């Protein structure tokens, strides 16, 4: 026979939150009394437990007593008294299924299934249910558990039963308790693996009843479109590097704007103004096409960049990514051919993979899309669409020159080929920048996409489409199925912010800063990289450039070592259709301050030199194989 014994730390008087419990062999009676030397704690009753020698730590003395008292009968078939002798008088609560206290009207707490007729203690059922919710991530670290009184009332139990379950969670490291604040889920690192004694019955999940005895194979139930997206995501999977920025990793991964340049205060005032002026009307349902004043503004603003359009032809979407998805759903059937740049924006690849289209890649050269190759593909495959980024191409940063744009439009007009022009934000502000394809189009074949994500805030999720008139109604019907409409409140706030030509001024300011960072980056590349490492020459509207490594190096394989050196990038294979471009990597520089750009390039240069030395030592791709022993 073993006994559960409580050993009170002599230092607990100074730090009463630290009480260590230990189960040791005891040759004496299964019921043993242990008295504390602390004046505040009088005694505890300890019940015997069979074969349990695991240590536990509780955060308060009362938790230890209640927990050990209940823990001693985990394998029993009946309910037991639970004593808590921690004050001037003993309080006793008996777990009972007979008390049916009801929750307050309208109260909604955790749904915990309880078997009141079985042999498992109710507090254990509660504990194991909460363990499972924590282990599966349903209850995240830091989330507060319901108050014991409220949960007990909702479950129709004695409060002590719930308190015992909470104390057990605290003692085993699943939760932490704060006096006067409540009980919270512990941090993930301290949460143990759920355990059950051999004879403890399983607490059923809500979805594990008889009705779901035969489970669905959800993987097999996925559509071809969803499976294609999953395969594409697995191919692009790599080390998680974004979260490493806090640990000192300089990340060139995300082509995002610099949050320190956001006009946050001005936008807050604009948001407050529209709420005061239009109030609840902005929180009602709105037209699918978008907030009319914003559509009218965008039509006028785009005219300054050469795009002639009516406000009725401008559709507001939830970012240009949604616009791309709407076009694919409106125009493509499975098996239709689509021409894409190679490399290109991964979101475009995924959109057309989901549409089950046949993707025809066309290389991107120093002057942008290889238009000479487009003509051959069009004549051979008769594609349904062509997608391109003529300005600030992602990932290379290059732009298609004016001659190439005119030639591309001629090919499209001759073969009646619709073109999706992804503006990668907003049209360039520089006077020398070539006009958008939509501004040069005389055949009504170009669908222009734009977004505020690059020029203002990516979290705003406001973009636009300029579409041929025949497509307006079909696209609006599809968008209505997707999300009814883009949120009117943020559309109205954006419109208010744009007044006084704030958008133009902000765009000029950030693009000038990003051009400066591009100059810092290219100078650092020239200083730190070897002569056989090359890179593209991005224009003023770009956020990134593409680096080509020395012969024999693989950017994806080199990435984990680069992260160890404190720098991260996006491998070039992420931007290809079939995993091409193993020697390339993208450096996105817009979000990094110049000193971090320089330091990041220095670290990357060291990584490349190290990888090249390794390649020369082991040219076949690694160290010699060792025998298996």
C-alpha positions in Angstrom: 0.0 0.0 0.0 1.3 3.5 -0.8 0.1 6.7 0.6 -0.1 10.2 -0.7 1.9 12.5 1.5 2.1 16.3 1.5 5.4 17.8 2.4 5.1 21.5 3.1 8.2 23.5 2.0 9.6 25.2 5.1 10.1 28.3 3.0 6.4 28.3 2.0 5.6 30.8 4.8 7.6 33.3 2.8 6.4 32.0 -0.5 3.1 30.3 0.2 2.5 29.8 -3.5 5.1 27.0 -3.6 4.0 23.7 -2.2 5.6 20.4 -3.3 3.6 17.2 -3.1 5.3 13.8 -3.2 3.9 10.2 -3.1 6.1 7.9 -1.1 5.8 4.3 0.0 4.2 4.2 3.5 4.0 1.0 5.5 1.4 2.4 7.8 -2.4 2.8 7.5 -3.9 4.0 4.1 -5.2 7.0 6.0 -2.5 9.2 7.4 -2.7 12.7 9.0 0.1 15.2 8.3 0.2 18.5 10.2 1.8 21.6 8.9 4.1 23.8 10.9 2.6 26.8 9.3 0.3 28.9 11.5 -2.0 29.6 8.6 -2.4 25.9 7.6 -3.7 23.6 10.2 -3.9 20.1 8.7 -4.7 18.0 5.7 -6.3 14.6 5.3 -4.5 12.3 2.9 -6.2 9.3 1.3 -4.3 6.3 0.0 -3.8 5.7 -3.7 -2.6 2.6 -5.4 0.5 2.6 -7.5 0.8 6.4 -8.1 4.4 7.7 -7.6 4.4 10.7 -10.0 5.5 14.0 -8.6 3.2 17.1 -8.9 3.5 20.8 -8.1 0.6 23.0 -7.1 0.6 26.7 -7.1 -1.3 27.0 -3.8 -1.7 24.9 -0.7 -5.4 24.6 -0.9 -5.1 23.2 -4.4 -2.8 20.6 -3.2 -5.1 19.4 -0.5 -8.3 19.3 -2.6 -6.4 17.7 -5.6 -4.7 15.0 -3.6 -7.8 14.1 -1.7 -9.8 13.6 -4.9 -6.8 12.1 -6.9 -6.6 9.3 -4.3 -9.9 7.8 -5.6 -9.4 8.0 -9.4 -9.9 4.4 -9.8 -13.0 4.1 -7.5 -16.6 3.7 -8.6 -18.3 6.1 -6.3 -18.2 9.8 -5.3 -16.1 10.8 -2.3 -16.1 13.7 0.2 -13.7 16.4 -0.6 -12.2 18.2 2.4 -10.4 21.6 2.3 -9.0 22.4 5.7 -7.2 25.6 4.9 -8.9 28.1 7.1 -10.3 28.6 10.6 -13.0 26.0 10.0 -13.3 22.9 7.8 -15.5 23.2 4.7 -16.8 20.0 3.2 -18.4 19.6 -0.2 -19.8 16.4 -1.6 -19.9 15.9 -5.4 -23.5 15.0 -6.1 -25.6 14.4 -9.2 -28.7 15.2 -7.2 -28.2 19.0 -7.0 -29.5 20.5 -10.2 -28.7 24.2 -9.9 -29.6 26.0 -13.1 -27.5 28.5 -15.0 -28.6 32.1 -15.1 -31.0 33.0 -17.9 -29.1 33.5 -21.2 -25.8 32.2 -19.7 -23.6 30.2 -22.2 -20.5 28.5 -20.8 -18.3 25.6 -21.9 -20.3 22.6 -23.0 -18.9 19.7 -21.0 -20.6 16.3 -21.5 -21.0 14.5 -18.1 -21.9 10.9 -17.4 -23.7 11.1 -14.1 -24.5 7.4 -14.0 -21.1 5.9 -14.7 -18.2 5.2 -12.3 -16.0 8.1 -13.2 -15.9 11.0 -10.8 -17.5 14.2 -12.2 -14.5 16.3 -11.4 -12.3 13.9 -13.4 -14.6 14.2 -16.4 -14.4 18.0 -16.2 -10.6 17.9 -15.8 -10.1 15.5 -18.7 -12.4 17.4 -21.0 -10.5 20.6 -20.3 -7.2 18.8 -20.8 -8.3 17.7 -24.3 -9.4 21.2 -25.2 -6.1 22.6 -24.1 -4.0 19.9 -25.8 -5.9 20.2 -29.1 -5.5 24.0 -29.1 -9.2 24.9 -28.7 -8.3 26.6 -25.5 -5.2 28.7 -26.2 -2.6 29.7 -23.7 -3.7 32.7 -21.7 -7.4 32.2 -22.2 -9.4 32.4 -19.0 -11.5 29.5 -17.8 -15.0 30.2 -16.6 -15.4 31.0 -12.9 -15.9 28.0 -10.8 -19.2 29.3 -9.4 -20.6 30.0 -12.9 -19.5 26.7 -14.4 -20.8 24.7 -11.4 -24.2 26.5 -11.8 -24.3 25.8 -15.5 -23.5 22.1 -15.0 -25.7 21.6 -12.1 -22.9 20.7 -9.7 -21.4 21.6 -6.4 -18.9 24.4 -6.8 -16.2 22.3 -5.0 -16.4 19.7 -7.8 -15.4 22.3 -10.4 -12.8 23.8 -8.1 -11.2 20.3 -7.6 -11.0 19.9 -11.4 -9.3 23.3 -11.7 -6.9 22.5 -8.9 -5.9 19.3 -10.7 -5.3 21.2 -13.9 -3.1 23.7 -12.0 -1.2 20.9 -10.2 -0.4 19.2 -13.4 0.7 22.3 -15.2 -2.3 22.7 -17.6 -3.5 25.9 -16.0 -2.3 28.7 -13.7 -4.3 30.4 -11.0 -4.1 34.0 -9.9 -5.8 35.1 -6.7 -8.6 37.5 -7.4 -8.3 37.1 -11.2 -9.2 33.5 -12.0 -7.7 30.4 -13.6 -6.0 30.7 -17.0 -4.6 28.2 -19.5 -0.9 27.7 -19.0 1.7 28.5 -21.7 2.1 25.7 -24.3 5.6 24.8 -23.1 4.4 24.0 -19.6 1.4 21.9 -20.7 2.0 18.2 -20.3 0.7 15.4 -22.5 -2.8 14.2 -21.4 -2.6 11.1 -19.3 -5.1 8.7 -17.9 -4.8 5.8 -15.5 -5.2 2.4 -16.9 -8.7 1.8 -15.5 -10.0 5.3 -16.1 -12.7 5.4 -18.7 -12.4 7.8 -21.6 -14.4 11.0 -21.6 -16.1 11.1 -25.0 -15.8 14.0 -27.4 -19.0 15.6 -28.5 -18.5 14.1 -32.0 -17.7 10.6 -30.8 -21.2 9.3 -30.3 -22.9 6.5 -32.0 -24.0 8.8 -34.9 -20.3 9.4 -35.8 -19.0 5.9 -35.2 -18.0 5.7 -38.9 -15.8 8.8 -39.5 -15.5 10.6 -42.8 -12.2 10.6 -44.6 -12.1 14.3 -45.2 -8.9 14.1 -47.2 -10.6 11.8 -49.7 -13.7 14.0 -49.7 -11.7 17.1 -51.0 -12.4 18.3 -54.5 -9.8 18.1 -57.2 -9.4 21.9 -56.8 -8.7 21.7 -53.1 -6.3 18.7 -53.5 -4.5 20.7 -56.2 -4.1 23.6 -53.8 -2.9 21.3 -51.0 -0.3 19.7 -53.3 0.9 23.2 -54.4 1.2 24.3 -50.8 3.2 21.3 -49.8 5.6 21.9 -52.7 6.2 25.5 -51.6 6.5 24.6 -47.9 9.7 25.7 -46.2 11.1 26.7 -42.8 9.0 29.0 -40.8 11.1 32.2 -41.0 8.7 35.1 -40.4 8.4 34.3 -36.7 12.1 34.4 -36.4 12.3 38.1 -36.9 11.8 38.6 -33.2 14.8 36.3 -32.5 17.1 38.5 -34.6 16.5 37.1 -38.0 16.5 39.8 -40.7 13.7 38.7 -43.0 13.6 39.6 -46.7 10.6 37.2 -47.1 7.5 39.3 -47.3 6.9 41.8 -50.0 5.0 44.1 -47.7 5.1 47.9 -47.0 6.9 49.3 -44.0 4.4 49.6 -41.1 6.4 52.5 -39.7 5.4 54.6 -42.7 1.7 54.0 -42.3 -0.3 57.2 -41.9 -2.1 55.6 -38.9 -3.2 58.8 -37.2 -4.6 60.4 -40.3 -6.6 57.3 -41.1 -7.9 57.1 -37.6 -9.3 60.6 -37.9 -10.8 59.7 -41.3 -12.5 56.6 -39.7 -13.9 58.7 -36.9 -15.2 61.3 -39.3 -17.2 58.8 -41.4 -18.6 57.2 -38.3 -19.8 60.5 -37.0 -21.2 61.6 -40.4 -22.8 58.4 -41.6 -23.0 56.4 -38.4 -25.0 53.1 -38.6 -25.7 53.4 -42.3 -22.1 52.2 -43.0 -22.8 49.1 -40.9 -25.7 48.0 -43.0 -25.6 45.9 -46.2 -24.2 47.8 -49.1 -24.2 47.4 -52.9 -22.1 44.6 -54.2 -20.1 46.9 -56.5 -18.8 49.0 -53.6 -19.2 52.3 -51.8 -20.3 54.6 -54.6 -18.2 57.7 -53.5 -15.1 55.5 -53.5 -15.9 54.1 -56.9 -16.4 57.6 -58.3 -13.1 58.8 -56.7 -11.2 55.8 -58.1 -12.5 56.5 -61.6 -11.2 60.1 -61.4 -7.9 59.1 -59.9 -7.2 56.4 -62.5 -8.0 58.9 -65.2 -4.9 60.8 -64.1 -2.9 57.7 -64.9 -4.4 57.4 -68.4 -7.1 54.8 -67.5 -10.4 56.1 -68.9 -13.3 54.4 -67.1 -16.8 55.1 -65.8 -17.5 54.7 -62.1 -19.9 51.9 -63.0 -17.0 49.9 -64.5 -15.0 50.1 -61.3 -15.8 47.3 -58.8 -14.4 47.4 -55.3 -13.1 44.0 -54.1 -11.5 42.6 -51.0 -8.0 43.0 -52.3 -6.8 42.3 -55.8 -6.5 38.7 -54.9 -10.2 38.4 -54.7 -10.5 40.2 -58.1 -8.2 37.5 -59.6 -10.3 34.7 -58.1 -13.6 36.3 -59.4 -12.1 36.5 -62.9 -11.0 32.9 -62.8 -14.4 31.7 -61.7 -16.2 33.8 -64.3 -14.1 32.9 -67.3 -12.4 29.6 -66.8 -13.5 26.0 -67.1 -11.3 23.0 -66.0 -8.7 22.4 -68.7 -8.7 25.9 -70.1 -5.2 27.2 -70.9 -3.8 30.3 -69.2 -0.5 32.1 -69.9 1.5 33.2 -66.9 4.8 34.8 -66.4 7.6 32.6 -65.1 8.4 33.4 -62.3 5.3 35.1 -61.1 3.1 36.0 -58.1 2.3 32.8 -56.1 -1.3 33.8 -55.5 -1.9 33.8 -59.3 -0.5 30.3 -59.6 -2.7 29.1 -56.8 -5.8 30.8 -58.3 -5.4 29.0 -61.6 -4.4 25.7 -60.0 -7.7 25.9 -58.0 -9.5 26.6 -61.3 -7.9 23.5 -62.7 -6.5 25.4 -65.6 -3.7 24.4 -67.9 -0.9 26.8 -67.1 1.5 27.9 -69.8 4.6 29.7 -68.4 6.4 32.4 -70.3 9.9 33.5 -69.1 10.5 37.0 -67.8 13.6 38.7 -69.1 15.5 41.9 -68.1 12.8 43.9 -70.0 9.8 42.1 -68.6 7.6 39.4 -70.1 9.1 37.7 -73.2 6.4 38.9 -75.6 8.1 37.2 -78.6 7.4 33.8 -76.9 3.8 34.8 -76.1 2.8 34.9 -79.8 4.0 31.3 -80.4 2.1 30.0 -77.4 -1.1 31.8 -78.4 -1.0 30.3 -81.9 -0.3 26.8 -80.6 -2.6 26.5 -77.5 -5.3 29.1 -78.0 -5.3 30.1 -74.3 -8.4 31.6 -72.6 -6.5 34.2 -70.5 -3.1 35.9 -70.1 -2.0 37.1 -66.6 0.9 39.5 -66.2 2.4 42.2 -64.0 3.7 44.8 -66.4 5.0 47.2 -63.7 6.9 46.3 -60.5 6.8 42.6 -61.4 6.8 40.2 -58.4 9.4 38.7 -57.8 11.9 40.3 -60.2 10.8 44.0 -59.8 11.3 44.7 -63.6 8.8 46.4 -65.8 7.7 45.7 -69.4 8.8 48.5 -71.6 6.4 50.5 -73.8 7.3 48.7 -77.0 6.6 45.4 -75.3 3.3 46.6 -74.0 2.1 47.7 -77.4 3.3 44.5 -79.0 1.5 42.4 -76.3 -1.8 44.3 -77.0 -1.5 43.7 -80.7 -1.2 40.0 -80.1 -4.1 40.0 -77.8 -6.3 42.0 -80.2 -5.4 39.7 -83.1 -6.3 36.5 -81.2 -9.1 38.0 -79.0 -7.1 37.1 -75.9 -8.3 38.7 -72.6 -5.4 40.1 -70.4 -5.5 40.4 -66.6 -3.2 43.3 -65.7 -2.1 43.1 -62.1 -1.1 46.6 -61.2 0.8 45.4 -58.0 -0.8 48.2 -56.0 -1.4 51.5 -57.8 -0.1 52.9 -61.1 3.4 54.3 -60.9 3.6 58.0 -60.0 6.8 58.7 -62.0 6.3 60.7 -65.2 8.7 58.4 -67.0 6.8 55.3 -66.1 5.0 53.5 -69.0 1.3 53.7 -69.1 -0.8 50.8 -67.8 -2.0 48.3 -70.3 -5.5 49.3 -69.7 -4.7 52.9 -70.7 -3.2 51.6 -74.0 -6.0 49.1 -74.7 -8.2 50.1 -77.6 -10.0 46.7 -77.9 -11.5 46.3 -74.5 -9.5 43.2 -73.7 -7.7 44.3 -70.5 -9.0 43.8 -67.0 -7.1 46.0 -64.6 -6.5 45.0 -61.0 -5.3 47.4 -58.2 -5.0 47.4 -54.5 -4.3 49.7 -51.5 -2.2 46.9 -49.9 1.1 48.1 -51.3 0.6 51.9 -51.3 -1.4 52.2 -48.1 -2.2 49.4 -45.6 -2.3 45.6 -46.5 -4.7 45.0 -43.6 -7.3 47.3 -45.2 -8.2 44.7 -47.8 -9.6 47.2 -50.3 -8.8 46.7 -54.0 -10.5 47.5 -57.3 -11.2 46.1 -60.7 -11.7 48.0 -64.0 -13.6 45.6 -66.2 -15.2 45.6 -69.6 -18.9 46.4 -69.3 -20.2 43.0 -70.3 -18.3 41.4 -67.4 -19.7 43.8 -64.7 -22.9 41.8 -64.0 -21.4 38.3 -64.0 -18.5 39.4 -61.7 -20.9 41.1 -59.3 -23.1 38.0 -59.1 -20.1 35.8 -58.3 -18.8 38.3 -55.7 -22.2 38.4 -54.1 -21.9 34.6 -53.6 -18.5 35.0 -52.2 -19.0 37.8 -49.5 -22.0 39.9 -50.5 -19.8 43.0 -50.6 -16.5 44.5 -49.3 -16.9 46.2 -45.9 -18.4 49.6 -46.4 -17.0 51.2 -43.3 -13.4 50.8 -44.4 -14.3 51.8 -48.0 -15.8 55.0 -46.6 -12.8 55.6 -44.4 -10.4 55.2 -47.3 -12.5 57.6 -49.4 -12.4 60.2 -46.6 -8.6 59.7 -46.2 -8.1 60.3 -49.9 -9.6 63.8 -49.8 -7.1 66.6 -50.3 -5.0 64.3 -52.5 -3.6 62.5 -49.5 -3.2 59.2 -51.5 -1.0 60.8 -54.2 1.2 62.5 -51.6 1.5 59.4 -49.5 2.3 57.3 -52.6 5.0 59.6 -53.7 6.5 59.7 -50.2 6.7 55.9 -49.7 7.8 55.2 -53.3 10.7 57.6 -52.9 11.7 55.8 -49.6 11.4 52.4 -51.2 13.5 53.6 -54.2 16.2 54.7 -51.6 16.1 51.3 -50.0 16.4 49.6 -53.4 19.6 51.7 -54.0 20.9 50.6 -50.6 20.2 47.0 -51.4 21.9 46.9 -54.8 24.9 48.7 -53.4 25.2 46.1 -50.6 24.8 43.3 -53.1 27.7 44.7 -55.2 29.8 45.0 -52.1 29.1 41.6 -50.4 28.3 39.2 -53.2 30.6 37.3 -55.5 31.0 38.3 -59.2 29.1 35.2 -60.4 26.0 36.0 -58.3 23.6 38.2 -60.3 20.3 40.0 -59.7 17.5 41.8 -61.5 17.2 45.6 -61.7 13.8 46.6 -60.1 11.9 49.8 -61.1 10.6 52.5 -58.7 7.3 50.7 -58.1 8.8 47.4 -57.1 9.2 45.8 -53.6 11.7 43.1 -54.4 14.4 41.8 -56.8 15.4 38.3 -57.8 19.0 37.0 -57.1 20.5 34.1 -59.1 23.1 32.2 -57.2 26.4 30.6 -58.3 26.2 27.4 -60.4 25.5 24.3 -58.2 23.7 26.1 -55.3 20.1 25.5 -54.4 18.4 28.4 -52.6 15.8 26.2 -50.9 18.4 23.9 -49.5 20.5 26.9 -48.4 17.6 28.6 -46.5 17.9 26.7 -43.2 21.6 27.6 -43.0 20.8 31.2 -43.8 18.3 31.4 -41.0 21.0 30.1 -38.7 23.1 33.0 -39.9 20.2 35.4 -39.0 18.8 36.1 -42.5 15.8 34.8 -44.4 14.5 35.0 -48.0 11.9 33.4 -50.3 13.3 30.6 -52.5 12.7 31.2 -56.2 10.8 27.9 -56.6 7.9 29.5 -54.7 7.3 31.7 -57.7 7.4 29.0 -60.4 4.8 26.8 -61.8 6.6 23.5 -61.6 9.4 24.2 -59.1 11.9 25.8 -61.5 14.4 28.4 -60.4 16.2 26.4 -57.8 19.2 28.8 -58.0 17.1 31.9 -57.5 15.8 33.7 -54.4 13.7 36.8 -53.8 14.8 39.6 -51.6 11.9 41.9 -50.6 13.3 45.1 -49.2 10.4 47.6 -48.8 9.7 46.7 -45.1 13.4 46.9 -44.0 15.3 50.0 -42.9 18.6 50.6 -44.7 20.9 49.5 -41.8 19.0 46.2 -41.6 19.2 45.7 -45.4 23.0 46.1 -45.3 23.4 43.8 -42.4 21.1 41.2 -43.9 23.0 41.2 -47.2 26.3 40.8 -45.3 24.9 37.7 -43.5 23.5 36.3 -46.8 26.9 36.8 -48.4 28.5 34.8 -45.7 25.9 32.1 -46.2 26.5 31.9 -49.9 30.3 31.7 -49.5 29.9 28.9 -47.0 27.5 27.0 -49.3 29.9 27.4 -52.2 32.8 26.1 -50.3 30.7 23.1 -49.3 29.6 22.5 -52.8 33.2 22.5 -54.1 34.2 20.1 -51.4 31.2 17.8 -52.0 30.1 18.5 -55.6 27.7 15.6 -55.7 25.3 17.2 -53.2 26.5 16.4 -49.7 28.9 14.5 -47.5 29.9 10.9 -48.4 27.3 8.4 -47.2 28.2 6.6 -44.0 27.4 2.9 -43.4 24.3 2.2 -41.3 25.4 0.7 -38.0 
